[in-house]
Amino acid sequence: MNHLTEEQLIDYQYDEGTERVEIEQHLRECAECSALAQKMAHDLSEIEAAGLNTPMPERDSAYGERMWQSVRSSLTPHRVTSRAFSFGWKWKLGLALAGAAAVLTVVAFYSGRLWEQKRAGDIAAINAHASQQNVILFVISDHLDRSQRLLAELNDPDVAAKDPALQENARELLTENRLYRQSASHSAAFRDVRQATIVQDTSLKSILDKLEPVLVELANQPDGLDSKEILRVRREMNTGSLLFEIHVLRGKVSNEQTSESAAQKSGNGLI
Amino acid sequence: MGLNEHSAIGAVLSGDTEAYRALVIRHSPALFRVAFRITGNEADADEVVQEALLRGYQRLPSFQFRAAFGTWIYRIAVNCAFDLVQKRGADQQHFNPGNSDGGEERLLAQLPDAGVGPERLLLSKEMAAHQQFAMRALTALERTAFVLRHVDGQSTTEIGEALGIAPNAVKQAVFRAVQKLRQRLMSLRGSL
């Protein structure tokens, strides 16, 4: 008989997890696990009985005002324009805009073709639609790939802090991300791709939205990025979870591309 | 998160620093409570609240309006408190919680006089000293996770999100804390 893991027992004690019925069944049958579970329960009740909740000191109604007075002098007004869009970034922004314009032109071109081909016949329309999606998927896939690599780098803050290009990469990705977010919101073609790739709560738009604040944090640190700062960003912005979401979405995008090309081949075979 | 808070954040981001005042006044007491539970010290808790408010202000451009400001700044405060406990732990490496090295007596001597009856005061001072002494056996992660789980009533998923670690790591940290605390309290009872 396989004994319960410590993790399963902890889940049981905290009434969390999804295996409660199975764990209870096992505990009825296994004296060893049952004894361990009882010891865990005993530990918890001992701690709760000890009343480790230290009495909370009083703070009067003026506490918030005192805190405000203590931080007020340290606040400098936020500038409406982001640091990322300062003068030194204009050429990069122009480059990114040109790239986005090129993408949208391609999208528009394929959209036009799609419109004409629809009238010409269903099979041709499927091929054109697949081509259109492939272009967008390719562009987005590259952006997600680079973002994924950047987020993965944050998992080791000491190594990431030594990467002189980290902040530069974050700034470039931030500029691109903003453009893709706008495109994703306004372009019907992007919406088609999103609909094709949305799986439950994971969507392209959602990931681009979540990615942006992380990139803002990394790009806009005035004194550069040391390991402590990287660790903080990773922890506060939960980049591990975002990395996983991107990984999942990229898998879906890849499957989408595969199924689209399979459908295209199949359609061609019918002609 | 009401519309007023959204408007205040919008105003702050437009350059109006005074708009941050309403957010500070509304959320400071809750931040103090969580900071005190984690640090176990009033002065440290005040320091954490100030640090969290400053960090929150600096990072406001990355705030997503879908989220509640209270939850967002709470997480920042948890991280500030965690950092402080970690720093204090590093500063006090000479303290060995496994030995009866007079740490409890030092704590008893450090506790402030609350100005109540002498017998009751002695009892509460003793109990508070035991509690503080036991909590000092924990690492920063164990202490933070334990406090958030058992005192603040947060789920392991919520704690994991706040600290940027996996829920399983939270569960293990909490349980290690429970085991250490129980051992520590048992040894204290035995020594009395």
Chai-1 contact restraints between the chains, C-beta under 6 A:
chainA,res_idxA,chainB,res_idxB,connection_type,confidence,min_distance_angstrom,max_distance_angstrom,comment,restraint_id
A,I10,B,K171,contact,1.0,0.0,6.0,A-B,restraint_1
A,I10,B,F175,contact,1.0,0.0,6.0,A-B,restraint_2
A,D43,B,V178,contact,1.0,0.0,6.0,A-B,restraint_3
A,D43,B,Q179,contact,1.0,0.0,6.0,A-B,restraint_4
A,D43,B,R182,contact,1.0,0.0,6.0,A-B,restraint_5
A,L44,B,V178,contact,1.0,0.0,6.0,A-B,restraint_6
A,E46,B,R182,contact,1.0,0.0,6.0,A-B,restraint_7
A,I47,B,V178,contact,1.0,0.0,6.0,A-B,restraint_8
A,I47,B,L181,contact,1.0,0.0,6.0,A-B,restraint_9
A,I47,B,R182,contact,1.0,0.0,6.0,A-B,restraint_10
A,A50,B,L185,contact,1.0,0.0,6.0,A-B,restraint_11
A,L52,B,Q131,contact,1.0,0.0,6.0,A-B,restraint_12
A,N53,B,V151,contact,1.0,0.0,6.0,A-B,restraint_13
A,T54,B,Q131,contact,1.0,0.0,6.0,A-B,restraint_14
A,P57,B,E42,contact,1.0,0.0,6.0,A-B,restraint_15
A,R59,B,P29,contact,1.0,0.0,6.0,A-B,restraint_16
A,R59,B,F32,contact,1.0,0.0,6.0,A-B,restraint_17
A,Y63,B,S28,contact,1.0,0.0,6.0,A-B,restraint_18
A,Y63,B,P29,contact,1.0,0.0,6.0,A-B,restraint_19
A,G64,B,V24,contact,1.0,0.0,6.0,A-B,restraint_20
A,G64,B,I25,contact,1.0,0.0,6.0,A-B,restraint_21
A,G64,B,S28,contact,1.0,0.0,6.0,A-B,restraint_22
A,M67,B,V24,contact,1.0,0.0,6.0,A-B,restraint_23
A,M67,B,S28,contact,1.0,0.0,6.0,A-B,restraint_24
A,M67,B,V49,contact,1.0,0.0,6.0,A-B,restraint_25
A,W68,B,R21,contact,1.0,0.0,6.0,A-B,restraint_26
A,W68,B,V24,contact,1.0,0.0,6.0,A-B,restraint_27
A,S70,B,Q50,contact,1.0,0.0,6.0,A-B,restraint_28
A,V71,B,Q50,contact,1.0,0.0,6.0,A-B,restraint_29
A,V71,B,L53,contact,1.0,0.0,6.0,A-B,restraint_30
A,V71,B,L54,contact,1.0,0.0,6.0,A-B,restraint_31
A,S74,B,L54,contact,1.0,0.0,6.0,A-B,restraint_32
A,L75,B,T17,contact,1.0,0.0,6.0,A-B,restraint_33
A,L75,B,Y57,contact,1.0,0.0,6.0,A-B,restraint_34
A,P77,B,G15,contact,1.0,0.0,6.0,A-B,restraint_35
A,P77,B,T17,contact,1.0,0.0,6.0,A-B,restraint_36
A,H78,B,L13,contact,1.0,0.0,6.0,A-B,restraint_37
A,H78,B,G15,contact,1.0,0.0,6.0,A-B,restraint_38
A,P213,B,S62,contact,1.0,0.0,6.0,A-B,restraint_39
A,V216,B,P61,contact,1.0,0.0,6.0,A-B,restraint_40
A,V216,B,S62,contact,1.0,0.0,6.0,A-B,restraint_41
A,E217,B,S62,contact,1.0,0.0,6.0,A-B,restraint_42
A,R234,B,G164,contact,1.0,0.0,6.0,A-B,restraint_43
A,R235,B,G164,contact,1.0,0.0,6.0,A-B,restraint_44
A,E236,B,N79,contact,1.0,0.0,6.0,A-B,restraint_45
A,N238,B,E161,contact,1.0,0.0,6.0,A-B,restraint_46
A,N238,B,G164,contact,1.0,0.0,6.0,A-B,restraint_47
